[in-house]
């Protein structure tokens, strides 16, 4: 049984990251979700990880024999949804903090 | 698998697995020195992952210009020498100026670069807009250069780390340094939350956290954390002209002499635009130097001002969507050049920090200089010595073993 099919399974649709890309990193010893995120750009596309992050967490949990809550979640950054730059330029947005 | 467990003994412990620490580990192991890198979190988790990846000599006044040119040359060698991609790409740079003061700063900057052997071109606003019509009509003058590059900093970190470990270095992540054992006036061991490593040298490459490591031996490391914000847009059709750097950036980052008249709403947070479309299509919009703090919170006020300044240079950015805002902590200091020296009264304690906004650009040369310091007992690199002498700052020391 070959492992060629792993190249065909897309985990992150925003950045075309495959199952093979992720599994190769985990096999190399890169088992931290922040490192995987930075190296593959999972979670950095327009969906900001809504599709791929749960899959990667499950993969990591399985391969490292951890519980999913021990794998952790990559840092969440504002804004929650894509924000039109125009809005930041309007005077009506008050700068609290 | 190249990630290993903490050994009992080594020759050099590098504290900090960012781009500077990993560069040092690479050049040291290449020189046959046994080295252990200890990183408290994941590799590149500090300023190495919170920047725009520019290696742009033409933004920096001499002698940082010369050091960056040398570092850039090293990056080209690394792109052939390392087995993993570092995302090195020649993008060129354009530095636009709008107001009279900005134009004056830019012209003096270009003159200084020419005196140092650089070849920046000066275009007027119309010539610039002929090359790329999306630049603002307000731009009066722009400096254009060709050699400037970008790298993918996290890829550099991992390429260095992987190459170093192939040469025998041990890269230890998620391990925190708790103390440094000193005896008879010299470094003996590093104490971590996972045990102790005996060592002859400690290199403090902890970036913005270098002063905290310094305190472990009672040394004042003159470095402090300077927060910066970066905005990221959605990916758009590739239309990059060059890396765009504000003339104000030169003022805020390098404090040239002609800057008294520079007070405006942006200077409160030392904002100078730093704009680039990355290979992936996303634009990143920097840069502020907005607070001396370890607090990485996002400030809406800074975000709004960054956006405002960005569209003053490139109005089309008004029509983008912002998907992410991040902050990072630069290792700042009041010196002009990075601190690369044996510091304090303890022998074998070497500091490699204080790179400010130039850590990515200057990582290769820093790795080489620290390696010279440890293997030859002094920095022999003539260019570096000249640069440090020129601004009257120390480099090196270590004359034993």
Interface residues (C-beta under 8 A of the other chain):
Chain A: X15 X27 X28 X29 X30 X32 X34 X35 X38 X39 X41 X44 X45 X46 X48 X77 X78 X79 X82 X83 X84 X85 X86 X88 X89 X93 X95 X96 X97
Chain B: X1 X2 X3 X41 X42 X43 X44 X45 X49 X154 X155 X158 X173 X174 X233 X234 X235 X280 X297 X298 X299 X300 X301 X303 X304 X307 X308 X311 X317 X318 X319 X320 X321 X322 X323 X324 X325 X326
